[in-house]
Amino acid sequence: MLETREVKTEISKTITASMQTDPGCVRTANEDSGRHVSPSDAGTLLNKGTLTIVADGMGGHASGEVASQMAVELISDLYYADNGLAPADALRNAIEMANEQIFAASASAEAYFGMGTTVIALVLLEDTAFCAHVGDSRLYRFRDGELEMLTIDHSQVMEMVKHGILTMEQARDHDDKNVILRAVGTQAVVEVEVNGPFPVEIGDTYLLCSDGLSDMVEDEDIAAILRTETNIHAACERLIEAAKENGGHDNITAGIVAVSAINMGGSVRVTREVAASI
């Protein structure tokens, strides 16, 4: 008689990311910025996880680009600084401190006056994740073939949706769809919305994007692309192409973070001969 059993070994997660940006079809300058940080130091990775940021700058001249670049650089540095805060508090603190520095910079030169930026930031830390955002750059989660928006825009039309004045479909085409209610750097103090923690599962894919993508590509079309393109770099390219095919009226940034399994030792199927009893 043969007995077969499977010996399971430890399964761990690996995080891969792709960040791509494009000026779009109308604008010559690109005021979006994005960054993915995966610390090389094992202790930092264990305590703070990976950080992904998308920022969509605004302002005259080149100041929008300055604001978004400052945001991704400052938030990255400040989040990983040894400040003794819990990770979610550290992320909120990093965005608040970045806001102070961008606001100060906006008063330092006429070319920077009024500059600001949206921010969406995602931290993946072991089996959980949390995010923080200001403005209308979004975070989506793609799980089991379905797309879910994890953030609600800080915008005029989203306030109307929350109060039942508009539907999501009406909000998409509303004249005020690009009117945001808060941004990083435009005021001395900013209100940062932090969501989570929420569980991370193997197979999850997270999409961070500026409104140049979400305004141009409907959610069901984003989901269709993520179902079709299993390579995250190709998926980013296809999302940007779709936004440009639909007009590309704004800068377009897409950052995809994927959670995959690493089999640390594999599962072993063991077969042995045993005596059969009657």
C-alpha positions as CSV (number, residue, x, y, z in Angstrom):
1,M,0.0,0.0,0.0
2,L,1.3,3.4,-0.9
3,E,0.8,6.5,1.4
4,T,1.3,10.0,-0.1
5,R,1.4,13.1,2.0
6,E,2.5,16.7,1.3
7,V,4.8,18.5,3.6
8,K,4.2,22.2,3.5
9,T,7.1,24.6,3.9
10,E,7.2,28.3,4.8
11,I,5.6,30.7,2.3
12,S,6.7,34.3,2.3
13,K,5.7,37.4,0.3
14,T,7.7,39.4,-2.2
15,I,6.8,42.9,-3.3
16,T,7.5,44.1,-6.9
17,A,6.7,47.6,-8.2
18,S,6.5,49.6,-11.4
19,M,6.3,53.4,-11.6
20,Q,5.7,55.1,-14.9
21,T,4.7,58.6,-15.9
22,D,3.9,60.5,-19.1
23,P,3.1,64.1,-19.9
24,G,0.0,63.1,-21.9
25,C,-1.2,64.4,-25.2
26,V,-1.8,68.1,-24.4
27,R,0.8,69.4,-21.8
28,T,4.5,69.7,-22.6
29,A,5.6,69.7,-19.0
30,N,5.1,66.8,-16.6
31,E,4.2,68.0,-13.1
32,D,3.6,64.4,-11.7
33,S,6.2,62.6,-9.6
34,G,6.3,59.0,-8.3
35,R,8.6,56.8,-6.2
36,H,8.8,53.3,-4.8
37,V,11.1,52.7,-1.9
38,S,12.1,49.2,-0.7
39,P,14.8,49.6,2.0
40,S,17.9,47.5,1.6
41,D,18.4,47.3,5.3
42,A,16.5,44.3,6.7
43,G,15.6,46.0,10.0
44,T,14.2,49.1,8.3
45,L,12.2,46.9,5.9
46,L,10.8,44.9,8.8
47,N,9.8,47.9,10.9
48,K,8.7,50.3,8.2
49,G,7.9,48.2,5.1
50,T,7.9,49.5,1.5
51,L,6.6,52.9,0.5
52,T,5.1,54.0,-2.8
53,I,4.1,57.6,-3.5
54,V,2.4,59.4,-6.4
55,A,2.1,63.2,-6.4
56,D,0.4,65.4,-8.9
57,G,1.8,69.0,-8.7
58,M,0.0,72.2,-9.5
59,G,1.0,75.8,-9.9
60,G,2.3,78.3,-12.5
61,H,5.5,78.1,-14.4
62,A,7.4,74.9,-13.3
63,S,6.3,75.1,-9.7
64,G,3.9,72.1,-9.9
65,E,6.8,69.9,-10.8
66,V,8.9,71.4,-7.9
67,A,6.1,70.7,-5.4
68,S,5.5,67.1,-6.5
69,Q,9.2,66.3,-6.5
70,M,9.7,67.9,-3.1
71,A,6.8,65.8,-1.8
72,V,8.0,62.4,-2.9
73,E,11.6,63.2,-1.7
74,L,10.6,64.7,1.6
75,I,8.0,62.1,2.5
76,S,10.3,59.2,1.7
77,D,13.1,60.7,3.8
78,L,10.9,61.7,6.7
79,Y,8.9,58.5,6.8
80,Y,12.0,56.3,7.2
81,A,13.7,58.7,9.7
82,D,14.0,57.2,13.2
83,N,11.3,59.2,14.8
84,G,10.0,56.6,17.3
85,L,6.4,56.8,15.8
86,A,4.2,53.9,14.8
87,P,4.4,53.5,11.0
88,A,0.9,55.0,10.3
89,D,1.7,58.0,12.5
90,A,5.1,58.3,10.9
91,L,3.5,58.5,7.5
92,R,1.0,61.2,8.6
93,N,3.8,63.1,10.2
94,A,6.0,62.9,7.1
95,I,3.3,64.4,4.9
96,E,2.5,67.1,7.4
97,M,6.2,68.1,7.7
98,A,6.6,67.9,3.9
99,N,3.6,70.3,3.7
100,E,5.3,72.8,5.9
101,Q,8.5,72.8,3.8
102,I,6.7,73.1,0.5
103,F,4.5,75.9,1.9
104,A,7.7,77.7,3.1
105,A,9.3,77.2,-0.3
106,S,6.2,78.6,-2.1
107,A,6.8,81.9,-0.2
108,S,10.5,82.0,-1.0
109,A,10.2,82.9,-4.6
110,E,7.6,84.5,-6.9
111,A,7.8,81.6,-9.3
112,Y,6.8,79.2,-6.6
113,F,3.9,81.2,-5.2
114,G,0.8,79.1,-4.8
115,M,2.4,75.8,-5.7
116,G,1.1,72.5,-4.2
117,T,0.6,68.9,-4.9
118,T,-1.7,66.0,-4.3
119,V,-0.3,62.9,-2.5
120,I,-1.2,59.3,-2.3
121,A,1.2,57.1,-0.3
122,L,1.0,53.3,0.3
123,V,2.9,51.3,2.9
124,L,3.0,47.5,2.8
125,L,4.3,46.2,6.1
126,E,4.3,42.4,6.6
127,D,0.7,41.2,6.4
128,T,-0.9,44.6,6.5
129,A,-1.0,47.9,4.6
130,F,-2.1,51.4,5.2
131,C,-2.3,54.5,3.0
132,A,-2.4,58.3,3.4
133,H,-3.6,60.8,0.9
134,V,-4.4,64.5,0.2
135,G,-6.3,65.6,-2.9
136,D,-7.6,63.4,-5.7
137,S,-4.7,61.0,-6.6
138,R,-6.1,57.6,-5.9
139,L,-5.3,54.1,-4.5
140,Y,-7.0,51.0,-6.0
141,R,-6.7,47.4,-4.9
142,F,-7.1,44.6,-7.5
143,R,-7.9,41.3,-5.8
144,D,-9.4,38.1,-7.3
145,G,-10.2,39.9,-10.6
146,E,-12.1,42.8,-9.0
147,L,-11.0,46.4,-8.6
148,E,-11.8,48.4,-5.5
149,M,-11.1,52.1,-4.9
150,L,-9.6,52.4,-1.4
151,T,-9.5,56.2,-1.2
152,I,-12.1,58.9,-1.7
153,D,-11.0,62.1,-3.5
154,H,-10.8,65.3,-1.5
155,S,-12.7,67.1,-4.2
156,Q,-15.9,69.1,-4.7
157,V,-17.7,66.5,-6.7
158,M,-16.9,63.7,-4.2
159,E,-18.4,65.8,-1.4
160,M,-21.5,66.0,-3.6
161,V,-21.4,62.2,-4.1
162,K,-21.1,61.6,-0.4
163,H,-24.2,63.7,0.3
164,G,-26.2,62.0,-2.4
165,I,-26.3,65.1,-4.7
166,L,-24.4,63.3,-7.5
167,T,-23.8,59.7,-8.6
168,M,-20.3,58.5,-9.3
169,E,-21.2,58.4,-13.0
170,Q,-22.4,62.1,-12.9
171,A,-19.3,63.1,-10.9
172,R,-17.0,61.8,-13.7
173,D,-18.3,64.3,-16.2
174,H,-19.1,67.2,-13.9
175,D,-17.7,70.6,-14.6
176,D,-16.1,70.8,-11.1
177,K,-14.5,67.3,-11.2
178,N,-11.0,68.7,-10.9
179,V,-11.7,71.1,-8.1
180,I,-9.9,69.7,-5.1
181,L,-10.5,70.8,-1.5
182,R,-7.0,70.2,-0.1
183,A,-3.5,69.9,-1.3
184,V,0.0,69.6,0.2
185,G,1.9,72.9,0.3
186,T,-0.9,75.4,-0.4
187,Q,-1.6,76.1,3.3
188,A,0.5,76.2,6.4
189,V,-1.4,73.2,7.8
190,V,-2.9,70.3,5.9
191,E,-5.4,67.6,6.9
192,V,-4.0,64.2,6.0
193,E,-6.4,61.2,5.7
194,V,-4.9,57.9,6.8
195,N,-6.7,54.6,6.1
196,G,-6.0,51.2,7.4
197,P,-4.5,48.9,8.4
198,F,-6.1,46.5,6.0
199,P,-5.0,42.9,5.3
200,V,-2.6,42.1,2.5
201,E,-3.1,38.9,0.6
202,I,-0.8,37.1,-1.8
203,G,-2.0,38.0,-5.3
204,D,-3.0,41.5,-4.4
205,T,-2.1,44.3,-6.8
206,Y,-2.3,48.0,-5.8
207,L,-2.6,50.8,-8.2
208,L,-1.6,54.4,-7.3
209,C,-2.4,57.0,-9.9
210,S,-2.9,60.7,-10.6
211,D,-6.2,62.0,-11.9
212,G,-4.7,62.0,-15.4
213,L,-5.3,58.3,-15.4
214,S,-8.5,58.0,-13.3
215,D,-10.3,60.8,-15.2
216,M,-9.5,59.3,-18.6
217,V,-9.9,55.6,-18.0
218,E,-13.1,54.2,-16.3
219,D,-12.7,51.8,-13.4
220,E,-14.0,48.8,-15.4
221,D,-11.5,49.5,-18.1
222,I,-8.7,49.7,-15.5
223,A,-9.8,46.4,-14.2
224,A,-9.9,44.8,-17.6
225,I,-6.3,45.9,-18.3
226,L,-5.1,44.5,-14.9
227,R,-6.9,41.2,-15.7
228,T,-5.2,41.0,-19.1
229,E,-1.7,42.3,-18.4
230,T,-0.1,40.1,-15.7
231,N,3.3,41.8,-16.1
232,I,3.1,45.0,-14.0
233,H,5.4,47.0,-16.2
234,A,3.3,46.1,-19.3
235,A,0.2,46.9,-17.2
236,C,1.5,50.4,-16.4
237,E,2.3,51.1,-20.0
238,R,-1.1,49.9,-21.1
239,L,-2.9,52.1,-18.6
240,I,-1.0,55.1,-19.7
241,E,-1.7,54.2,-23.4
242,A,-5.4,53.9,-22.6
243,A,-5.5,57.4,-21.0
244,K,-3.8,58.9,-24.0
245,E,-6.1,57.1,-26.4
246,N,-9.0,58.7,-24.5
247,G,-7.6,62.2,-24.8
248,G,-4.6,62.4,-22.4
249,H,-5.6,65.9,-21.3
250,D,-3.4,65.8,-18.2
251,N,-0.1,64.3,-17.0
252,I,-0.5,60.6,-16.3
253,T,1.2,58.6,-13.6
254,A,0.6,54.9,-12.7
255,G,2.4,53.0,-10.0
256,I,1.6,49.3,-9.5
257,V,2.7,47.3,-6.5
258,A,2.2,43.5,-6.6
259,V,2.3,41.0,-3.8
260,S,3.5,37.5,-4.8
261,A,4.5,34.4,-3.0
262,I,7.9,33.0,-2.4
263,N,8.1,29.4,-1.5
264,M,11.0,29.4,1.0
265,G,11.5,25.7,0.8
266,G,8.8,24.4,-1.4
267,S,6.1,21.8,-0.7
268,V,7.4,18.2,-0.8
269,R,5.2,15.3,-1.8
270,V,6.4,12.2,0.1
271,T,5.4,8.7,-1.0
272,R,6.3,5.6,1.0
273,E,5.3,2.0,1.1
274,V,3.4,0.9,4.2
275,A,1.9,-2.4,5.3
276,A,-1.7,-2.8,4.5
277,S,-4.0,-4.1,7.2
278,I,-7.0,-6.3,6.5
